[in-house]
Amino acid sequence: RKQYFSLMRLLDVFNQFRMRLPHAELRPKVRVKANVQAWWAYAVGALVKRQKKVSGRINWRDIQHASRQRRSYLSMYIAEGGAVSDEITQSVRDIECELDFEVALAWRCIAH
C-alpha cells in the first residue's frame, strides 16, 4: 500500500514537470512575493505561447527575430569554442534560455 502511494506521488511529480516544461524558459527565477510582475508576465507569456501553438499563426516579426537570433547564436557559439569569454558565454546562455531544447540542439548541430 505504501509503495502504491509513493508511486502515485512520483507520477504526480512527473506530471507537474511535464506541464511546466513547455513554459520553463519563461518561468521567473525569483519567488512570487519577490517579483509579482515577473510572475504575471510569465502567466501572460505562457498563455500567449499556448495560443500561438494552438492557432498555428506565425508572425513575420517572429520569423525575423528568430533568424537574427540564430545568426548571432551561431557566430557566438563558434567563437565561444575558440576563445572562451565570459561575455560571449553569457550571451549564448541567454539565447539558449529563450529557445526550446530541440531548437538549441539543432542550432548547435548546424554550428558543428
C-alpha positions as CSV (number, residue, x, y, z in Angstrom):
1,R,0.0,0.0,0.0
2,K,2.8,2.4,0.8
3,Q,4.5,1.6,-2.4
4,Y,1.4,2.4,-4.3
5,F,1.0,5.8,-2.7
6,S,4.7,6.5,-3.3
7,L,4.3,5.6,-6.9
8,M,1.3,7.8,-7.2
9,R,3.2,10.7,-5.7
10,L,6.1,10.1,-8.1
11,L,3.7,10.1,-11.1
12,D,2.2,13.3,-9.9
13,V,5.6,14.9,-9.7
14,F,6.4,13.8,-13.3
15,N,3.0,15.1,-14.4
16,Q,3.7,18.5,-12.9
17,F,7.1,18.6,-14.5
18,R,5.6,17.7,-17.9
19,M,3.1,20.5,-17.5
20,R,5.8,23.1,-16.7
21,L,8.3,22.0,-19.3
22,P,6.8,23.9,-22.3
23,H,7.0,27.2,-20.4
24,A,10.2,26.6,-18.5
25,E,12.1,29.3,-20.4
26,L,9.5,31.9,-19.4
27,R,9.4,30.9,-15.7
28,P,11.0,33.6,-13.3
29,K,13.8,32.5,-11.1
30,V,12.5,34.5,-8.1
31,R,9.7,33.8,-5.6
32,V,6.3,35.2,-6.3
33,K,6.5,37.6,-3.4
34,A,9.8,38.9,-4.6
35,N,8.6,40.0,-8.0
36,V,4.9,39.7,-8.7
37,Q,5.1,41.5,-12.0
38,A,7.5,38.9,-13.4
39,W,5.1,36.1,-12.4
40,W,2.2,37.9,-14.1
41,A,4.4,38.3,-17.2
42,Y,5.1,34.6,-17.0
43,A,1.4,33.8,-16.9
44,V,0.6,36.0,-19.8
45,G,3.6,34.7,-21.8
46,A,2.6,31.1,-21.2
47,L,-1.0,31.8,-22.4
48,V,0.2,33.6,-25.4
49,K,2.7,30.9,-26.3
50,R,0.0,28.2,-25.9
51,Q,-2.4,30.3,-28.0
52,K,0.2,30.7,-30.8
53,K,0.8,26.9,-30.8
54,V,-3.0,26.2,-31.0
55,S,-3.8,28.8,-33.7
56,G,-0.7,27.9,-35.8
57,R,-0.3,31.5,-36.9
58,I,3.2,32.8,-37.5
59,N,4.1,36.4,-37.2
60,W,6.6,37.8,-39.7
61,R,8.4,39.7,-36.9
62,D,8.8,36.4,-35.0
63,I,10.5,34.9,-38.1
64,Q,12.8,37.8,-38.5
65,H,13.7,37.8,-34.8
66,A,14.4,34.1,-34.9
67,S,16.6,34.5,-37.9
68,R,18.6,37.3,-36.3
69,Q,18.9,35.3,-33.1
70,R,20.1,32.2,-35.0
71,R,22.8,34.1,-36.8
72,S,24.1,35.7,-33.7
73,Y,23.9,32.5,-31.7
74,L,25.8,30.6,-34.4
75,S,28.5,33.2,-34.6
76,M,28.9,33.4,-30.8
77,Y,28.7,29.6,-30.3
78,I,31.5,29.2,-32.9
79,A,33.5,32.0,-31.3
80,E,33.0,30.5,-27.8
81,G,34.6,27.2,-29.0
82,G,37.8,29.0,-29.9
83,A,38.3,31.6,-27.1
84,V,36.2,31.4,-24.0
85,S,34.9,34.8,-22.9
86,D,32.5,35.3,-20.0
87,E,30.6,37.8,-22.0
88,I,30.1,35.5,-25.1
89,T,29.3,32.5,-22.8
90,Q,26.7,34.5,-21.0
91,S,25.2,35.7,-24.3
92,V,24.9,32.2,-25.6
93,R,23.3,31.1,-22.4
94,D,20.8,33.9,-22.5
95,I,19.8,33.0,-26.0
96,E,19.5,29.3,-25.0
97,C,17.1,30.2,-22.2
98,E,14.7,31.7,-24.7
99,L,14.8,28.7,-27.0
100,D,13.2,25.3,-26.9
101,F,15.7,22.5,-26.2
102,E,15.2,21.0,-29.6
103,V,15.9,24.3,-31.4
104,A,19.1,24.9,-29.4
105,L,20.3,21.4,-30.1
106,A,19.6,21.8,-33.9
107,W,21.5,25.1,-33.9
108,R,24.4,23.5,-32.2
109,C,24.5,20.8,-34.8
110,I,24.5,23.4,-37.5
111,A,27.5,25.1,-35.8
112,H,29.5,21.9,-35.9
